[in-house]
């Protein structure tokens, strides 16, 4: 999720404000701060959504790991498309770090450095 680390990517067109329709159920997969929400959604990876203006949520970042080569041939029903990332876990934030699990590729420990960073870092 830009800016998170060297593996961050940018993405557009998936947020509600951009007219996207593939948006997760926030109750099941997100962690919210006053101005930022972190949400994990299957092959959509981990997304940061700026909710400072609730009338205009905006994508603040996105992280999707490069899948391990060995998962490319695992259970095709789990991911039918080319992206073999499967983040179903609720992101956990502790001591400013974000923990999220991709059930195919493992645990990722991330650091958010974008707008509203202080809110994430203040979480104990």
N, C-alpha and C positions, 0 to 999 in steps of 0.2 A: 504494500500500500504506500504510494508515494506520500511523503517521503518516509520510508521505513529502513531499508538497507539496500545493498547493492543488487538484490534480487527483485526490487520493486518494479512494477509495470504501470503504465497508465492505461486507462480504459474509458470509453465513453459510450453513451447511448443505452445504458442499462438502468439508470436511475429513474424514479418517477418523474423528476423534473425534466428529464430528457425524453419522456414518452415511452420509457421501457415497460415491458410487461412481465419480465422474469424477475420479480422482486420477492425476497424471502419473507416468511412470517417472522416478524421481529420478536414475538413472544418466545419462540422456540430456539432462536439461534443468535440472539444479540446481547450486547452489553452496552448500556447507555450511560453517558455522562450528561452534564448540563447542555453542552453544545456539540457533542459528538456521539455517534453510535458506531459500534463495531459489530459486524455481522458476518457469520460464516454461512456460505450457501453452496453446497455440493461442488460442482465444477466451476462455480463462480469465485471460488477461493474466499479469502477474507477481505471484506470491504469496510472502509471507513466512510461514514456519511456525516457531513456537517449539517447539524440540525439547529444551528444558532437561530435561524429564521425558520420556524416550523412550517411556514407556508411555502417555503422554497428549499426543501432538502437538496443538498448537492453532494455529489461524490467527492470525497476528500482524499481518497487513496484506495489502492487495491493491491493485494499480494496473492499471487498464485505461484506455488513452487514448480520447478521443472520436475516432472514425474521421473521416478527411478526407471531405468530401462526394463527392469524385470516386471513391472506392473503393466506394461503394454500388452501383455498376453493374458493377464489375469481376468477372470470373470467379465466377459464383454457386456453382460446385462447390467452391470453396475454403472458403466459409462459407455454409452453407445458411440459418442463422438470421439474426436481425436484427443481431447483433454482428459487425461487419466488422473485428475485430481478429484478427491472426494472428501471435502471438508464438511462433515455433518456435526462436528462438535460445537458446543457452546464455547465461545472464546472466554478465557479466564484472564483477568488482569490482576497482577499482584506485583507490588513494588515497582510499578511503571513498566513492567514487561507484559507482553501479551502471549498467552499460551493457547495454541490451537492445534488440533489433530486432524490430519488427513488420514483417513482409515486405510489408505493404500500405501502412503509414503512415510508416515510417522508423525512425530511431534515436532512442532516448530515453535521457537521462542523468538518473538519479534519485539522491536522497539519502535514506537510511533514517534516521528519527529516533525509532523506537520502542524497545521494550525490547531490550537487547543491542546498542545503537548502537555502543558502544565496540569490539565485535568487528568490526563492518563498517568502522569508521573506521580501524582498525589495519591494514587490508589495504593492502599496497603493491604 
